[in-house]
Amino acid sequence: MEAKQFRSFHCEPLTVNIGAEISGIDLTKKLTHEELQDIENALVHYQVIFFRDQDLSPENHRDIAAFFGEPHIHPAYNHVEGFPEICILESTPEYPTKIELWHTDMTFSQEPPMGSFLRGWEVPPVGGDTMWGSCHAAYLDLPQHIKDQIDDLKAVHDFRYGFKESIAEKGEAAFAEAIKNNPPVEHPMVRTHPISKRRGLFVNPLFTTHIVGMDKAESDVLLDFLYRHQIKEEYTVRFRWRKNSFAIWDNRATIHRPVNDYLHHAYRQLRRITVKGDRPQ
């Protein structure tokens, strides 16, 4: 992936296939249409982009995300008071996070989010990184016979499956509305990005349950192969959080996971806005 030049800021690519750190722009000021367009172009190209030392107000956070679309309100997380679109992702030593698997956000939705806007609010002194993987690069490197096999297949994604530990802990009644509003949904296993037109894998171990029309044993073997393939080191980038770091990722092109090496030792809170997307094609 070649480096790109932008009018509004400087981009420093972090790996060959995914990720760039952006400098030379102040996100706490009102951004021009040109600056926001450059951010979108960088996002589509690098799939996940990072900013440092951005002391964003909730209004700043909301306004940047609003350029990309309508917020997608998460059915299971708390939010910042007065800003229902900003959900709070936190882990305490006593109550550590349950999310550990690689995933693409909210693929249990009919129209999964186009992307997320995540601010480091309070981060551990050591640990607590996040990793992203390029679904584009992973698909491109698949053997041709695997591409031929999966190009026209669909897989099922399920809210209940992704939150099974929380449901078991808190009881189904606590998630009844979310379960009702998010029945299992089928998505193509390979989707085409609506802007770049690049093809990418669209399955993940957190929410994907099985491949449509395939017996369970065969489905499990193929999905396991794809899960292991798409997180190979050459397709991933790892980001070290600091307070006021800010990440934007393209949910149509990436998979990600938190690195939970700080659990039971430190508090971590990130604040996220997720923006609505379209039906995967």
SULNOR-V496998 format. One record per helix or strand of 3 or more residues. SS is the DSSP state (~ for helix, > for strand). FROM is the first residue (numbers start at 0). LEN is the number of residues. Records with the same first field share a line. If there is no record, write none. Layout:
SS=FROM-LEN / FROM-LEN
This chain:
>=9-4 / 19-4 / 47-4 / 82-9 / 114-8 / 129-5 / 153-4 / 184-4 / 189-3 / 198-3 / 207-4 / 235-4 / 245-5 / 253-5 / 267-8
~=32-14 / 57-9 / 134-6 / 143-7 / 158-4 / 163-7 / 171-10 / 215-15 / 232-3
